[in-house]
Structure formats: C-alpha cells, structure tokens
Amino acid sequence: LQKIRGSKIAVDVSIWAYKANNAKSIQNPYPIISFFGNMICRFVAENIYPIFVFDGIPPKLKEITTDFRSNTRNNLEEDIKKLKNQIDEIKKKYFSEIITNNDDEILCNYLVCELQKKEKWFNIKPSKQQFDELQEFLCILGFPCVCIDEHDAENVCAYLQRKGYVDYIMSKDSDSLIFQKGDKIIYDYSNTSNILFYYDKEKILSSLKYTGTDNPIFKLRNLSILIGTDYNKQYKSGMGFKRCHDLTMNEKNEDLACMLYEKFGELYFQILEELDFNFDNFITDFN
C-alpha cells in the first residue's frame, strides 16, 4: 500500500460492496459502510485519493447477462423456499423442534446447512438502499462519486485512468483490462493487509506475446470476446484458450474482425463501441 502513496484511485464500488456485504453479521449490521469507512481511513493515512464509481442502469449490451443473473437469483430464491418447506415438514412429524428419529435428524441438519449457505449467497447482493446510504456517506465525507447510466463502472474507471484523473483502478472485474486504458488494476484489496495485487496490462500483453505485434490491444480485446466477456457470455466461441489465442496470433486483425463479425453479428461492433466510449460530455474535471 505504501508503494502507491500519493496516488489517485478509481474504485469500482459494486465489486467491493459485494465483498463487504459477505461479512454482514449481528455484530456488524452495516458492513458496507464499515468497509468503505476503513478503506478511506487507510487511504487518507497514505495520502491516497479515491474517486468512487457506482454502476448505473446496466447497458443494453448486458441485457442477456443481467437476465441470466436475475434468473439465477430467482432459482436460488425458489431453492430456499423448498428447503424451508422440507425442514418444516420434518418438524411437523414430531410436533416440536426436537427430532427423535436419527435419520430425520441427520436429514434436517443437512437441509439446515444447505439453507444457510443458499441464504448467505442470496443476501450477499447489496440492496439499492445500501448503495444509496453508501453514496450519501461518501458525499458527506467530501469524496467524489460518479454514476453514469447505460455504462459499466469499470468502463468509467478506465476512462478516468486514460484521461489522467487517476493512476490506478480498483476492481475485481478483469474486463477492465480491455477498456480504453485499464493499465494497472488492483484486484485484491483488504482492510487488514498492506499487500495489494494488481494486473499490469503491459506484462499481460508481453506474456501473451502480443507486444510488438500490430495493435496488441485489439488482439487482447478479440481474445477476450472469443473467450467471453460480460457482454457476450451467452455467445462465446466455444473454443479453448489456446485455440482462441492461436487465432489472434495467426490471423490478420482485419481477417479476425471479419470472422468475429460473421460469428457475433452487430454485437461484435457494439462491444467494441462500448469499450471505446468517450465520457467527455459526462465527466468534466476531477483535478
């Protein structure tokens, strides 16, 4: 943490709010406020200035992904209801909370454990109220908050880095690497450790042998689209990493672009357009 002293950081709020909410307990009923409060204290101590970026309404490009996540959440809710009914049915047999049959007791304990795990996953998603409270908390402390509808927070973070407003991005979303800049992305942060882990795009390009080739960023983007990003998870190429990487290395960029257009249609160019979106009309100055 000391090595980035004096830096400015764009924080992808949603990613870290999920992580914080996982620690919710009776002792800590406001884990998100607590997490970001501790983060700010540590940043201030190291003269690190954060800009907090919130997700707005998801872009239409992510409609399939958001629908998939919504369906997964609905299925989880149904599983929770079924487990509760199963547990109630077992307890009704004994007219009390005490289960005397050993097999039923083992089954009930198993169902209770499954219920607790599924409820934890179901409740990990922060509510709109929690995000609103967090934004109010950050604004009271005087830290800038950004939220632009129809665009992902990681895209806005990458824009802030490209324009020189920030030195680092803090996000666990690896899609950040294929936006306009996204050069140095902190993907592992803890309020209890001084150790940070981050992606370095230049090192990644080098390890993929893209450095020195024609338009290495374009190759990285095409590789990501072939493997599957948040914008085309349901329309992946179906090929393994090595085959996808070989295509980006051996095919000319123009030929590969044509091939991807044939496979993904207009979606391909819509993804590229989103990756290069210019926020100049939305964001003016953070200096």
Salt bridges, closest charged atoms under 4 A:
GLU46 OE1 - ARG5 NE 2.76
GLU78 OE2 - LYS81 NZ 3.96
ASP79 OD2 - LYS118 NZ 3.67
GLU89 OE2 - LYS92 NZ 3.74
GLU97 OE1 - LYS91 NZ 2.89
ASP104 OD2 - LYS93 NZ 2.80
GLU114 OE2 - LYS117 NZ 2.94
GLU119 OE2 - LYS84 NZ 3.51
ASP132 OD2 - LYS128 NZ 2.80
ASP152 OD1 - LYS62 NZ 3.32
ASP183 OD2 - LYS181 NZ 2.79
ASP230 OD2 - LYS62 NZ 3.74
ASP230 OD1 - ARG69 NH2 3.55
ASP230 OD1 - LYS233 NZ 3.21
ASP246 OD2 - LYS242 NZ 3.14
GLU274 OE2 - HIS151 ND1 3.03
ASP276 OD1 - ARG221 NH2 3.02
ASP280 OD1 - LYS163 NZ 3.46
